[in-house]
């Protein structure tokens, strides 16, 4: 998994929340600025989806990611719902035209 994460870092657009997920998944304690950053908008959530697409094993570490903070616990508990609404609206990695208004509304509703 670590090698896949390194490849993801080297080849994909990363964000603070996806970095937090990656570090938590491999058990590296991160006390930096993004240690507990959850996705703040649909673009940031998309970067998390790209991480999972690049490193599917990350999903097996969701319980570890949820331990980062109460906010992360909420994100992980609602992950499937967030992912579905995002994919329905704009497709994986923004493959459809449009904006992710419904996704953003849900993110705000759950406190992100």
PDB file as gemmi writes it, atoms N, CA and C in Angstrom:
CRYST1    1.000    1.000    1.000  90.00  90.00  90.00 P 1                      
ATOM      1  N   UNK A   1       0.824  -1.185   0.000  1.00  0.00           N  
ATOM      2  CA  UNK A   1       0.000   0.000   0.000  1.00  0.00           C  
ATOM      3  C   UNK A   1       0.879   1.264   0.000  1.00  0.00           C  
ATOM      4  N   UNK A   2       1.972   1.238   0.744  1.00  0.00           N  
ATOM      5  CA  UNK A   2       2.831   2.414   0.829  1.00  0.00           C  
ATOM      6  C   UNK A   2       3.365   2.831  -0.542  1.00  0.00           C  
ATOM      7  N   UNK A   3       3.746   1.843  -1.359  1.00  0.00           N  
ATOM      8  CA  UNK A   3       4.263   2.160  -2.695  1.00  0.00           C  
ATOM      9  C   UNK A   3       3.177   2.821  -3.553  1.00  0.00           C  
ATOM     10  N   UNK A   4       1.952   2.340  -3.442  1.00  0.00           N  
ATOM     11  CA  UNK A   4       0.846   2.947  -4.194  1.00  0.00           C  
ATOM     12  C   UNK A   4       0.610   4.387  -3.733  1.00  0.00           C  
ATOM     13  N   UNK A   5       0.726   4.610  -2.425  1.00  0.00           N  
ATOM     14  CA  UNK A   5       0.547   5.966  -1.902  1.00  0.00           C  
ATOM     15  C   UNK A   5       1.644   6.890  -2.424  1.00  0.00           C  
ATOM     16  N   UNK A   6       2.872   6.404  -2.452  1.00  0.00           N  
ATOM     17  CA  UNK A   6       3.962   7.224  -2.988  1.00  0.00           C  
ATOM     18  C   UNK A   6       3.721   7.555  -4.454  1.00  0.00           C  
ATOM     19  N   UNK A   7       3.249   6.587  -5.220  1.00  0.00           N  
ATOM     20  CA  UNK A   7       2.940   6.843  -6.627  1.00  0.00           C  
ATOM     21  C   UNK A   7       1.826   7.888  -6.743  1.00  0.00           C  
ATOM     22  N   UNK A   8       0.806   7.771  -5.882  1.00  0.00           N  
ATOM     23  CA  UNK A   8      -0.285   8.744  -5.865  1.00  0.00           C  
ATOM     24  C   UNK A   8       0.254  10.146  -5.569  1.00  0.00           C  
ATOM     25  N   UNK A   9       1.121  10.268  -4.543  1.00  0.00           N  
ATOM     26  CA  UNK A   9       1.731  11.563  -4.225  1.00  0.00           C  
ATOM     27  C   UNK A   9       2.469  12.137  -5.425  1.00  0.00           C  
ATOM     28  N   UNK A  10       3.154  11.273  -6.155  1.00  0.00           N  
ATOM     29  CA  UNK A  10       3.998  11.730  -7.266  1.00  0.00           C  
ATOM     30  C   UNK A  10       3.214  12.070  -8.523  1.00  0.00           C  
ATOM     31  N   UNK A  11       2.030  11.474  -8.699  1.00  0.00           N  
ATOM     32  CA  UNK A  11       1.352  11.596  -9.992  1.00  0.00           C  
ATOM     33  C   UNK A  11      -0.026  12.251  -9.955  1.00  0.00           C  
ATOM     34  N   UNK A  12      -0.596  12.440  -8.797  1.00  0.00           N  
ATOM     35  CA  UNK A  12      -1.965  12.966  -8.714  1.00  0.00           C  
ATOM     36  C   UNK A  12      -1.992  14.304  -8.002  1.00  0.00           C  
ATOM     37  N   UNK A  13      -3.102  15.000  -8.167  1.00  0.00           N  
ATOM     38  CA  UNK A  13      -3.353  16.253  -7.480  1.00  0.00           C  
ATOM     39  C   UNK A  13      -3.816  15.921  -6.063  1.00  0.00           C  
ATOM     40  N   UNK A  14      -3.026  16.280  -5.072  1.00  0.00           N  
ATOM     41  CA  UNK A  14      -3.371  15.957  -3.695  1.00  0.00           C  
ATOM     42  C   UNK A  14      -3.888  17.187  -2.967  1.00  0.00           C  
ATOM     43  N   UNK A  15      -4.602  16.946  -1.908  1.00  0.00           N  
ATOM     44  CA  UNK A  15      -5.103  18.020  -1.060  1.00  0.00           C  
ATOM     45  C   UNK A  15      -4.856  17.664   0.388  1.00  0.00           C  
ATOM     46  N   UNK A  16      -5.142  18.599   1.283  1.00  0.00           N  
ATOM     47  CA  UNK A  16      -4.836  18.359   2.682  1.00  0.00           C  
ATOM     48  C   UNK A  16      -5.635  17.201   3.273  1.00  0.00           C  
ATOM     49  N   UNK A  17      -6.890  17.058   2.894  1.00  0.00           N  
ATOM     50  CA  UNK A  17      -7.679  15.962   3.463  1.00  0.00           C  
ATOM     51  C   UNK A  17      -7.223  14.609   2.918  1.00  0.00           C  
ATOM     52  N   UNK A  18      -6.903  14.542   1.649  1.00  0.00           N  
ATOM     53  CA  UNK A  18      -6.424  13.266   1.104  1.00  0.00           C  
ATOM     54  C   UNK A  18      -5.061  12.910   1.692  1.00  0.00           C  
ATOM     55  N   UNK A  19      -4.226  13.905   1.952  1.00  0.00           N  
ATOM     56  CA  UNK A  19      -2.946  13.632   2.620  1.00  0.00           C  
ATOM     57  C   UNK A  19      -3.181  13.105   4.033  1.00  0.00           C  
ATOM     58  N   UNK A  20      -4.118  13.702   4.746  1.00  0.00           N  
ATOM     59  CA  UNK A  20      -4.448  13.226   6.097  1.00  0.00           C  
ATOM     60  C   UNK A  20      -4.895  11.767   6.048  1.00  0.00           C  
ATOM     61  N   UNK A  21      -5.718  11.429   5.044  1.00  0.00           N  
ATOM     62  CA  UNK A  21      -6.163  10.039   4.893  1.00  0.00           C  
ATOM     63  C   UNK A  21      -4.986   9.110   4.627  1.00  0.00           C  
ATOM     64  N   UNK A  22      -4.108   9.512   3.746  1.00  0.00           N  
ATOM     65  CA  UNK A  22      -2.967   8.672   3.376  1.00  0.00           C  
ATOM     66  C   UNK A  22      -2.070   8.410   4.581  1.00  0.00           C  
ATOM     67  N   UNK A  23      -1.746   9.460   5.332  1.00  0.00           N  
ATOM     68  CA  UNK A  23      -0.893   9.281   6.504  1.00  0.00           C  
ATOM     69  C   UNK A  23      -1.564   8.384   7.540  1.00  0.00           C  
ATOM     70  N   UNK A  24      -2.830   8.609   7.809  1.00  0.00           N  
ATOM     71  CA  UNK A  24      -3.539   7.779   8.792  1.00  0.00           C  
ATOM     72  C   UNK A  24      -3.588   6.321   8.349  1.00  0.00           C  
ATOM     73  N   UNK A  25      -3.776   6.098   7.066  1.00  0.00           N  
ATOM     74  CA  UNK A  25      -3.886   4.734   6.542  1.00  0.00           C  
ATOM     75  C   UNK A  25      -2.615   3.921   6.750  1.00  0.00           C  
ATOM     76  N   UNK A  26      -1.470   4.584   6.720  1.00  0.00           N  
ATOM     77  CA  UNK A  26      -0.209   3.860   6.907  1.00  0.00           C  
ATOM     78  C   UNK A  26       0.322   4.001   8.333  1.00  0.00           C  
ATOM     79  N   UNK A  27      -0.448   4.646   9.201  1.00  0.00           N  
ATOM     80  CA  UNK A  27      -0.075   4.731  10.602  1.00  0.00           C  
ATOM     81  C   UNK A  27       0.999   5.740  10.926  1.00  0.00           C  
ATOM     82  N   UNK A  28       1.147   6.748  10.074  1.00  0.00           N  
ATOM     83  CA  UNK A  28       2.117   7.803  10.341  1.00  0.00           C  
ATOM     84  C   UNK A  28       1.386   8.952  11.025  1.00  0.00           C  
ATOM     85  N   UNK A  29       1.802   9.245  12.252  1.00  0.00           N  
ATOM     86  CA  UNK A  29       1.190  10.348  12.973  1.00  0.00           C  
ATOM     87  C   UNK A  29       1.643  11.655  12.340  1.00  0.00           C  
ATOM     88  N   UNK A  30       0.680  12.473  12.016  1.00  0.00           N  
ATOM     89  CA  UNK A  30       0.985  13.744  11.365  1.00  0.00           C  
ATOM     90  C   UNK A  30       0.520  14.867  12.270  1.00  0.00           C  
ATOM     91  N   UNK A  31       1.445  15.645  12.721  1.00  0.00           N  
ATOM     92  CA  UNK A  31       1.095  16.775  13.583  1.00  0.00           C  
ATOM     93  C   UNK A  31       1.164  18.083  12.807  1.00  0.00           C  
ATOM     94  N   UNK A  32       1.208  17.982  11.492  1.00  0.00           N  
ATOM     95  CA  UNK A  32       1.284  19.167  10.640  1.00  0.00           C  
ATOM     96  C   UNK A  32      -0.044  19.873  10.523  1.00  0.00           C  
ATOM     97  N   UNK A  33      -0.071  20.850   9.665  1.00  0.00           N  
ATOM     98  CA  UNK A  33      -1.253  21.683   9.483  1.00  0.00           C  
ATOM     99  C   UNK A  33      -2.468  20.929   8.963  1.00  0.00           C  
ATOM    100  N   UNK A  34      -2.268  19.791   8.308  1.00  0.00           N  
ATOM    101  CA  UNK A  34      -3.401  19.106   7.713  1.00  0.00           C  
ATOM    102  C   UNK A  34      -3.758  17.804   8.427  1.00  0.00           C  
ATOM    103  N   UNK A  35      -3.260  17.593   9.620  1.00  0.00           N  
ATOM    104  CA  UNK A  35      -3.459  16.331  10.331  1.00  0.00           C  
ATOM    105  C   UNK A  35      -4.933  15.942  10.442  1.00  0.00           C  
ATOM    106  N   UNK A  36      -5.792  16.870  10.750  1.00  0.00           N  
ATOM    107  CA  UNK A  36      -7.205  16.552  10.953  1.00  0.00           C  
ATOM    108  C   UNK A  36      -8.116  17.221   9.941  1.00  0.00           C  
ATOM    109  N   UNK A  37      -7.576  17.659   8.833  1.00  0.00           N  
ATOM    110  CA  UNK A  37      -8.373  18.357   7.823  1.00  0.00           C  
ATOM    111  C   UNK A  37      -9.290  17.388   7.099  1.00  0.00           C  
ATOM    112  N   UNK A  38     -10.560  17.676   7.147  1.00  0.00           N  
ATOM    113  CA  UNK A  38     -11.547  16.911   6.389  1.00  0.00           C  
ATOM    114  C   UNK A  38     -11.789  17.630   5.067  1.00  0.00           C  
ATOM    115  N   UNK A  39     -12.441  16.969   4.108  1.00  0.00           N  
ATOM    116  CA  UNK A  39     -12.733  17.656   2.835  1.00  0.00           C  
ATOM    117  C   UNK A  39     -13.581  18.908   3.091  1.00  0.00           C  
ATOM    118  N   UNK A  40     -13.162  20.008   2.531  1.00  0.00           N  
ATOM    119  CA  UNK A  40     -13.854  21.277   2.774  1.00  0.00           C  
ATOM    120  C   UNK A  40     -14.814  21.656   1.658  1.00  0.00           C  
ATOM    121  N   UNK A  41     -14.682  21.004   0.520  1.00  0.00           N  
ATOM    122  CA  UNK A  41     -15.555  21.295  -0.617  1.00  0.00           C  
ATOM    123  C   UNK A  41     -15.513  20.102  -1.572  1.00  0.00           C  
ATOM    124  N   UNK A  42     -16.375  20.087  -2.582  1.00  0.00           N  
ATOM    125  CA  UNK A  42     -16.401  18.941  -3.504  1.00  0.00           C  
ATOM    126  C   UNK A  42     -15.072  18.672  -4.201  1.00  0.00           C  
ATOM    127  N   UNK A  43     -14.313  19.699  -4.518  1.00  0.00           N  
ATOM    128  CA  UNK A  43     -13.018  19.475  -5.167  1.00  0.00           C  
ATOM    129  C   UNK A  43     -12.078  18.719  -4.237  1.00  0.00           C  
ATOM    130  N   UNK A  44     -12.098  19.080  -2.964  1.00  0.00           N  
ATOM    131  CA  UNK A  44     -11.270  18.391  -1.984  1.00  0.00           C  
ATOM    132  C   UNK A  44     -11.754  16.952  -1.805  1.00  0.00           C  
ATOM    133  N   UNK A  45     -13.055  16.747  -1.757  1.00  0.00           N  
ATOM    134  CA  UNK A  45     -13.602  15.393  -1.657  1.00  0.00           C  
ATOM    135  C   UNK A  45     -13.192  14.569  -2.875  1.00  0.00           C  
ATOM    136  N   UNK A  46     -13.199  15.173  -4.037  1.00  0.00           N  
ATOM    137  CA  UNK A  46     -12.770  14.474  -5.249  1.00  0.00           C  
ATOM    138  C   UNK A  46     -11.331  13.972  -5.117  1.00  0.00           C  
ATOM    139  N   UNK A  47     -10.464  14.785  -4.551  1.00  0.00           N  
ATOM    140  CA  UNK A  47      -9.076  14.349  -4.360  1.00  0.00           C  
ATOM    141  C   UNK A  47      -9.005  13.136  -3.442  1.00  0.00           C  
ATOM    142  N   UNK A  48      -9.901  13.066  -2.466  1.00  0.00           N  
ATOM    143  CA  UNK A  48      -9.978  11.880  -1.603  1.00  0.00           C  
ATOM    144  C   UNK A  48     -10.448  10.661  -2.400  1.00  0.00           C  
ATOM    145  N   UNK A  49     -11.414  10.862  -3.290  1.00  0.00           N  
ATOM    146  CA  UNK A  49     -11.882   9.764  -4.136  1.00  0.00           C  
ATOM    147  C   UNK A  49     -10.777   9.278  -5.074  1.00  0.00           C  
ATOM    148  N   UNK A  50      -9.993  10.202  -5.598  1.00  0.00           N  
ATOM    149  CA  UNK A  50      -8.875   9.828  -6.469  1.00  0.00           C  
ATOM    150  C   UNK A  50      -7.849   9.013  -5.679  1.00  0.00           C  
ATOM    151  N   UNK A  51      -7.613   9.388  -4.427  1.00  0.00           N  
ATOM    152  CA  UNK A  51      -6.718   8.603  -3.575  1.00  0.00           C  
ATOM    153  C   UNK A  51      -7.235   7.178  -3.440  1.00  0.00           C  
ATOM    154  N   UNK A  52      -8.500   7.026  -3.154  1.00  0.00           N  
ATOM    155  CA  UNK A  52      -9.064   5.685  -2.972  1.00  0.00           C  
ATOM    156  C   UNK A  52      -9.043   4.901  -4.279  1.00  0.00           C  
ATOM    157  N   UNK A  53      -9.256   5.583  -5.380  1.00  0.00           N  
ATOM    158  CA  UNK A  53      -9.160   4.904  -6.677  1.00  0.00           C  
ATOM    159  C   UNK A  53      -7.720   4.434  -6.920  1.00  0.00           C  
ATOM    160  N   UNK A  54      -6.769   5.238  -6.530  1.00  0.00           N  
ATOM    161  CA  UNK A  54      -5.358   4.895  -6.715  1.00  0.00           C  
ATOM    162  C   UNK A  54      -4.882   3.853  -5.719  1.00  0.00           C  
ATOM    163  N   UNK A  55      -5.453   3.887  -4.525  1.00  0.00           N  
ATOM    164  CA  UNK A  55      -5.046   2.981  -3.437  1.00  0.00           C  
ATOM    165  C   UNK A  55      -6.312   2.431  -2.771  1.00  0.00           C  
ATOM    166  N   UNK A  56      -6.966   1.452  -3.387  1.00  0.00           N  
ATOM    167  CA  UNK A  56      -8.229   0.942  -2.843  1.00  0.00           C  
ATOM    168  C   UNK A  56      -8.130   0.419  -1.409  1.00  0.00           C  
ATOM    169  N   UNK A  57      -6.956   0.014  -1.005  1.00  0.00           N  
ATOM    170  CA  UNK A  57      -6.758  -0.506   0.351  1.00  0.00           C  
ATOM    171  C   UNK A  57      -7.030   0.541   1.425  1.00  0.00           C  
ATOM    172  N   UNK A  58      -7.046   1.802   1.037  1.00  0.00           N  
ATOM    173  CA  UNK A  58      -7.341   2.884   1.982  1.00  0.00           C  
ATOM    174  C   UNK A  58      -8.694   2.642   2.652  1.00  0.00           C  
ATOM    175  N   UNK A  59      -9.652   2.116   1.901  1.00  0.00           N  
ATOM    176  CA  UNK A  59     -10.982   1.876   2.486  1.00  0.00           C  
ATOM    177  C   UNK A  59     -10.907   0.911   3.667  1.00  0.00           C  
ATOM    178  N   UNK A  60      -9.957  -0.013   3.630  1.00  0.00           N  
ATOM    179  CA  UNK A  60      -9.788  -0.950   4.740  1.00  0.00           C  
ATOM    180  C   UNK A  60      -9.278  -0.238   5.989  1.00  0.00           C  
ATOM    181  N   UNK A  61      -8.812   0.970   5.840  1.00  0.00           N  
ATOM    182  CA  UNK A  61      -8.263   1.752   6.946  1.00  0.00           C  
ATOM    183  C   UNK A  61      -9.200   2.880   7.387  1.00  0.00           C  
ATOM    184  N   UNK A  62     -10.443   2.848   6.917  1.00  0.00           N  
ATOM    185  CA  UNK A  62     -11.392   3.900   7.277  1.00  0.00           C  
ATOM    186  C   UNK A  62     -11.549   4.034   8.794  1.00  0.00           C  
ATOM    187  N   UNK A  63     -11.508   2.933   9.528  1.00  0.00           N  
ATOM    188  CA  UNK A  63     -11.658   3.037  10.980  1.00  0.00           C  
ATOM    189  C   UNK A  63     -10.501   3.816  11.593  1.00  0.00           C  
ATOM    190  N   UNK A  64      -9.304   3.666  11.039  1.00  0.00           N  
ATOM    191  CA  UNK A  64      -8.155   4.442  11.521  1.00  0.00           C  
ATOM    192  C   UNK A  64      -8.303   5.919  11.168  1.00  0.00           C  
ATOM    193  N   UNK A  65      -8.813   6.189   9.973  1.00  0.00           N  
ATOM    194  CA  UNK A  65      -9.017   7.575   9.552  1.00  0.00           C  
ATOM    195  C   UNK A  65     -10.082   8.232  10.424  1.00  0.00           C  
ATOM    196  N   UNK A  66     -11.124   7.491  10.734  1.00  0.00           N  
ATOM    197  CA  UNK A  66     -12.200   8.025  11.572  1.00  0.00           C  
ATOM    198  C   UNK A  66     -11.704   8.434  12.955  1.00  0.00           C  
ATOM    199  N   UNK A  67     -10.618   7.844  13.400  1.00  0.00           N  
ATOM    200  CA  UNK A  67     -10.062   8.166  14.720  1.00  0.00           C  
ATOM    201  C   UNK A  67      -9.291   9.486  14.734  1.00  0.00           C  
ATOM    202  N   UNK A  68      -9.061  10.076  13.570  1.00  0.00           N  
ATOM    203  CA  UNK A  68      -8.321  11.340  13.528  1.00  0.00           C  
ATOM    204  C   UNK A  68      -9.036  12.449  14.281  1.00  0.00           C  
ATOM    205  N   UNK A  69     -10.358  12.497  14.160  1.00  0.00           N  
ATOM    206  CA  UNK A  69     -11.135  13.556  14.809  1.00  0.00           C  
ATOM    207  C   UNK A  69     -12.614  13.207  14.723  1.00  0.00           C  
ATOM    208  N   UNK A  70     -13.408  13.939  15.470  1.00  0.00           N  
ATOM    209  CA  UNK A  70     -14.864  13.762  15.389  1.00  0.00           C  
ATOM    210  C   UNK A  70     -15.361  14.074  13.981  1.00  0.00           C  
ATOM    211  N   UNK A  71     -14.777  15.097  13.356  1.00  0.00           N  
ATOM    212  CA  UNK A  71     -15.180  15.465  11.996  1.00  0.00           C  
ATOM    213  C   UNK A  71     -14.890  14.325  11.016  1.00  0.00           C  
ATOM    214  N   UNK A  72     -13.719  13.707  11.168  1.00  0.00           N  
ATOM    215  CA  UNK A  72     -13.403  12.569  10.305  1.00  0.00           C  
ATOM    216  C   UNK A  72     -14.346  11.399  10.557  1.00  0.00           C  
ATOM    217  N   UNK A  73     -14.725  11.198  11.807  1.00  0.00           N  
ATOM    218  CA  UNK A  73     -15.676  10.121  12.122  1.00  0.00           C  
ATOM    219  C   UNK A  73     -16.988  10.340  11.378  1.00  0.00           C  
ATOM    220  N   UNK A  74     -17.430  11.591  11.306  1.00  0.00           N  
ATOM    221  CA  UNK A  74     -18.664  11.915  10.577  1.00  0.00           C  
ATOM    222  C   UNK A  74     -18.476  11.666   9.080  1.00  0.00           C  
ATOM    223  N   UNK A  75     -17.364  12.130   8.520  1.00  0.00           N  
ATOM    224  CA  UNK A  75     -17.099  11.933   7.089  1.00  0.00           C  
ATOM    225  C   UNK A  75     -17.118  10.445   6.753  1.00  0.00           C  
ATOM    226  N   UNK A  76     -16.409   9.656   7.529  1.00  0.00           N  
ATOM    227  CA  UNK A  76     -16.330   8.214   7.247  1.00  0.00           C  
ATOM    228  C   UNK A  76     -17.698   7.557   7.396  1.00  0.00           C  
ATOM    229  N   UNK A  77     -18.465   7.976   8.401  1.00  0.00           N  
ATOM    230  CA  UNK A  77     -19.792   7.377   8.596  1.00  0.00           C  
ATOM    231  C   UNK A  77     -20.760   7.716   7.465  1.00  0.00           C  
ATOM    232  N   UNK A  78     -20.497   8.817   6.763  1.00  0.00           N  
ATOM    233  CA  UNK A  78     -21.380   9.240   5.661  1.00  0.00           C  
ATOM    234  C   UNK A  78     -20.706   9.108   4.299  1.00  0.00           C  
ATOM    235  N   UNK A  79     -19.559   8.421   4.254  1.00  0.00           N  
ATOM    236  CA  UNK A  79     -18.748   8.334   3.034  1.00  0.00           C  
ATOM    237  C   UNK A  79     -19.553   7.858   1.835  1.00  0.00           C  
ATOM    238  N   UNK A  80     -20.250   6.752   1.973  1.00  0.00           N  
ATOM    239  CA  UNK A  80     -20.975   6.184   0.830  1.00  0.00           C  
ATOM    240  C   UNK A  80     -22.005   7.165   0.285  1.00  0.00           C  
ATOM    241  N   UNK A  81     -22.681   7.864   1.170  1.00  0.00           N  
ATOM    242  CA  UNK A  81     -23.673   8.860   0.764  1.00  0.00           C  
ATOM    243  C   UNK A  81     -23.002  10.025   0.026  1.00  0.00           C  
ATOM    244  N   UNK A  82     -21.906  10.518   0.575  1.00  0.00           N  
ATOM    245  CA  UNK A  82     -21.175  11.601  -0.080  1.00  0.00           C  
ATOM    246  C   UNK A  82     -20.653  11.172  -1.449  1.00  0.00           C  
ATOM    247  N   UNK A  83     -20.090   9.985  -1.505  1.00  0.00           N  
ATOM    248  CA  UNK A  83     -19.536   9.492  -2.770  1.00  0.00           C  
ATOM    249  C   UNK A  83     -20.636   9.352  -3.824  1.00  0.00           C  
ATOM    250  N   UNK A  84     -21.766   8.793  -3.430  1.00  0.00           N  
ATOM    251  CA  UNK A  84     -22.856   8.581  -4.397  1.00  0.00           C  
ATOM    252  C   UNK A  84     -23.368   9.904  -4.951  1.00  0.00           C  
ATOM    253  N   UNK A  85     -23.619  10.862  -4.086  1.00  0.00           N  
ATOM    254  CA  UNK A  85     -24.164  12.127  -4.567  1.00  0.00           C  
ATOM    255  C   UNK A  85     -23.143  12.840  -5.459  1.00  0.00           C  
ATOM    256  N   UNK A  86     -21.855  12.753  -5.098  1.00  0.00           N  
ATOM    257  CA  UNK A  86     -20.817  13.378  -5.906  1.00  0.00           C  
ATOM    258  C   UNK A  86     -20.738  12.728  -7.288  1.00  0.00           C  
ATOM    259  N   UNK A  87     -20.670  11.413  -7.325  1.00  0.00           N  
ATOM    260  CA  UNK A  87     -20.562  10.689  -8.603  1.00  0.00           C  
ATOM    261  C   UNK A  87     -21.798  10.943  -9.463  1.00  0.00           C  
ATOM    262  N   UNK A  88     -22.966  10.947  -8.844  1.00  0.00           N  
ATOM    263  CA  UNK A  88     -24.191  11.223  -9.600  1.00  0.00           C  
ATOM    264  C   UNK A  88     -24.164  12.623 -10.217  1.00  0.00           C  
ATOM    265  N   UNK A  89     -23.646  13.572  -9.462  1.00  0.00           N  
ATOM    266  CA  UNK A  89     -23.626  14.964  -9.943  1.00  0.00           C  
ATOM    267  C   UNK A  89     -22.569  15.227 -11.002  1.00  0.00           C  
ATOM    268  N   UNK A  90     -21.339  14.843 -10.717  1.00  0.00           N  
ATOM    269  CA  UNK A  90     -20.245  15.271 -11.586  1.00  0.00           C  
ATOM    270  C   UNK A  90     -19.372  14.139 -12.111  1.00  0.00           C  
ATOM    271  N   UNK A  91     -19.617  12.909 -11.677  1.00  0.00           N  
ATOM    272  CA  UNK A  91     -18.808  11.783 -12.128  1.00  0.00           C  
ATOM    273  C   UNK A  91     -17.457  11.724 -11.446  1.00  0.00           C  
ATOM    274  N   UNK A  92     -16.815  10.585 -11.574  1.00  0.00           N  
ATOM    275  CA  UNK A  92     -15.506  10.419 -10.961  1.00  0.00           C  
ATOM    276  C   UNK A  92     -14.510  11.397 -11.575  1.00  0.00           C  
ATOM    277  N   UNK A  93     -13.797  12.081 -10.721  1.00  0.00           N  
ATOM    278  CA  UNK A  93     -12.774  13.052 -11.122  1.00  0.00           C  
ATOM    279  C   UNK A  93     -13.326  14.085 -12.107  1.00  0.00           C  
ATOM    280  N   UNK A  94     -14.552  14.526 -11.825  1.00  0.00           N  
ATOM    281  CA  UNK A  94     -15.222  15.562 -12.608  1.00  0.00           C  
ATOM    282  C   UNK A  94     -15.388  15.159 -14.076  1.00  0.00           C  
ATOM    283  N   UNK A  95     -15.699  13.886 -14.319  1.00  0.00           N  
ATOM    284  CA  UNK A  95     -15.815  13.397 -15.700  1.00  0.00           C  
ATOM    285  C   UNK A  95     -17.083  13.877 -16.408  1.00  0.00           C  
ATOM    286  N   UNK A  96     -18.066  14.360 -15.651  1.00  0.00           N  
ATOM    287  CA  UNK A  96     -19.275  14.933 -16.248  1.00  0.00           C  
ATOM    288  C   UNK A  96     -19.202  16.453 -16.123  1.00  0.00           C  
ATOM    289  N   UNK A  97     -19.934  17.127 -16.949  1.00  0.00           N  
ATOM    290  CA  UNK A  97     -20.010  18.585 -16.833  1.00  0.00           C  
ATOM    291  C   UNK A  97     -20.931  18.936 -15.668  1.00  0.00           C  
ATOM    292  N   UNK A  98     -20.739  20.087 -15.101  1.00  0.00           N  
ATOM    293  CA  UNK A  98     -21.643  20.560 -14.067  1.00  0.00           C  
ATOM    294  C   UNK A  98     -20.927  20.908 -12.782  1.00  0.00           C  
ATOM    295  N   UNK A  99     -21.723  21.287 -11.820  1.00  0.00           N  
ATOM    296  CA  UNK A  99     -21.173  21.628 -10.511  1.00  0.00           C  
ATOM    297  C   UNK A  99     -21.721  20.656  -9.476  1.00  0.00           C  
ATOM    298  N   UNK A 100     -21.061  20.595  -8.358  1.00  0.00           N  
ATOM    299  CA  UNK A 100     -21.428  19.658  -7.302  1.00  0.00           C  
ATOM    300  C   UNK A 100     -22.181  20.373  -6.181  1.00  0.00           C  
ATOM    301  N   UNK A 101     -23.220  21.078  -6.548  1.00  0.00           N  
ATOM    302  CA  UNK A 101     -23.990  21.860  -5.590  1.00  0.00           C  
ATOM    303  C   UNK A 101     -24.624  20.977  -4.524  1.00  0.00           C  
ATOM    304  N   UNK A 102     -25.218  19.866  -4.932  1.00  0.00           N  
ATOM    305  CA  UNK A 102     -25.863  18.966  -3.963  1.00  0.00           C  
ATOM    306  C   UNK A 102     -24.836  18.358  -3.024  1.00  0.00           C  
ATOM    307  N   UNK A 103     -23.687  18.014  -3.552  1.00  0.00           N  
ATOM    308  CA  UNK A 103     -22.622  17.465  -2.713  1.00  0.00           C  
ATOM    309  C   UNK A 103     -22.184  18.497  -1.690  1.00  0.00           C  
ATOM    310  N   UNK A 104     -21.993  19.727  -2.136  1.00  0.00           N  
ATOM    311  CA  UNK A 104     -21.562  20.794  -1.231  1.00  0.00           C  
ATOM    312  C   UNK A 104     -22.614  21.043  -0.155  1.00  0.00           C  
ATOM    313  N   UNK A 105     -23.878  21.013  -0.534  1.00  0.00           N  
ATOM    314  CA  UNK A 105     -24.955  21.205   0.438  1.00  0.00           C  
ATOM    315  C   UNK A 105     -24.930  20.105   1.493  1.00  0.00           C  
ATOM    316  N   UNK A 106     -24.728  18.855   1.058  1.00  0.00           N  
ATOM    317  CA  UNK A 106     -24.654  17.744   2.005  1.00  0.00           C  
ATOM    318  C   UNK A 106     -23.436  17.892   2.914  1.00  0.00           C  
ATOM    319  N   UNK A 107     -22.325  18.312   2.349  1.00  0.00           N  
ATOM    320  CA  UNK A 107     -21.121  18.507   3.152  1.00  0.00           C  
ATOM    321  C   UNK A 107     -21.378  19.549   4.250  1.00  0.00           C  
ATOM    322  N   UNK A 108     -22.028  20.623   3.905  1.00  0.00           N  
ATOM    323  CA  UNK A 108     -22.330  21.661   4.882  1.00  0.00           C  
ATOM    324  C   UNK A 108     -23.342  21.145   5.917  1.00  0.00           C  
ATOM    325  N   UNK A 109     -24.304  20.374   5.461  1.00  0.00           N  
ATOM    326  CA  UNK A 109     -25.325  19.817   6.367  1.00  0.00           C  
ATOM    327  C   UNK A 109     -24.697  18.928   7.452  1.00  0.00           C  
ATOM    328  N   UNK A 110     -23.659  18.187   7.060  1.00  0.00           N  
ATOM    329  CA  UNK A 110     -23.041  17.288   8.045  1.00  0.00           C  
ATOM    330  C   UNK A 110     -21.884  17.954   8.788  1.00  0.00           C  
ATOM    331  N   UNK A 111     -21.687  19.231   8.554  1.00  0.00           N  
ATOM    332  CA  UNK A 111     -20.731  19.993   9.339  1.00  0.00           C  
ATOM    333  C   UNK A 111     -19.321  20.091   8.798  1.00  0.00           C  
ATOM    334  N   UNK A 112     -19.153  19.906   7.505  1.00  0.00           N  
ATOM    335  CA  UNK A 112     -17.813  20.035   6.923  1.00  0.00           C  
ATOM    336  C   UNK A 112     -17.577  21.452   6.428  1.00  0.00           C  
TER     337      UNK A 112                                                      
END                                                                             
